[in-house]
Amino acid sequence: ALALTPVYACVRIIAETVGSLPLNVYRSTGRGKEIAREHPLHRLLHRRPNPWMTAFTFRETMVGHLVLRGNAFAHKVFNAAGQVIELWPIHPDHVEVAVEDDELFYYVSVPGEPRRKRVPALFILHLRGFGSDGISGYSPIRLAREAMGLAIACEQSGSRLFGNGSTPGGILSHPGQLSPEAKARLKAGWEAAQGGLTNRHRVALLENGLTWTKIGVDPADSQFLETRRFQLAEIARWFRVPLHLLQDLENASYATV
């Protein structure tokens, strides 16, 4: 799904925006609040959650998982005093949420190990998207698979179309009967001479009674561009991202932007 331009753009817009927001730990002062800079969680959330990541990278990664999978997970590392000293993101594809004996557990698949680890909820930071049970969020890319699949099909169709010189397919007709070997040679020779962008608009020389009949649908008649534009708006709806943020300004106005 991330290979699609609108999906990649939507995820980046949301993840980078949330990642750039300040995340502080506050203390109530009775009359208001103040930043609790000495609190151990303030350093994790505001500066560096683990030795490999900045706070921006951590939040961007977590929100990216949340936007695509509907869930984001991080492993909490405690010190001897029971304080959380590190947060490490876990890819949602490696985590399964389970409720056993009225307790919440997480089964985590560790690369290189045959068995999954059963981790209590205490050790997992779980951010949930919209869901039905309050335990797990729905995966947007699963729910939107039809819309994204159509967009992927349009991309592949356009790639093949323009890779063949924007020329629809056709039929080479011969008055006689050709052997399988002759058909294969004729097809290979025609594609080598006429296929691809470099051979576009070349003169085709037909011999021995060959005739060319164009078939297929012209890109304009099939509303190829309109379909792609609609899928852009459709995917933007799934992520609730305004179209002008995706550089689609066709129907944008000063008021809407």
Beta strands, then each sheet from edge to edge (+ up, - down):
strand 1: 26-28
strand 2: 33-35
strand 3: 71-78
strand 4: 84-90
strand 5: 95-100
strand 6: 103-108
strand 7: 117-120
strand 8: 124-128
strand 9: 170-173
strand 10: 211-214
sheet 1: 1+ 2-
sheet 2: 4+ 3- 8+
sheet 3: 5+ 6- 7+
sheet 4: 9+ 10-
end
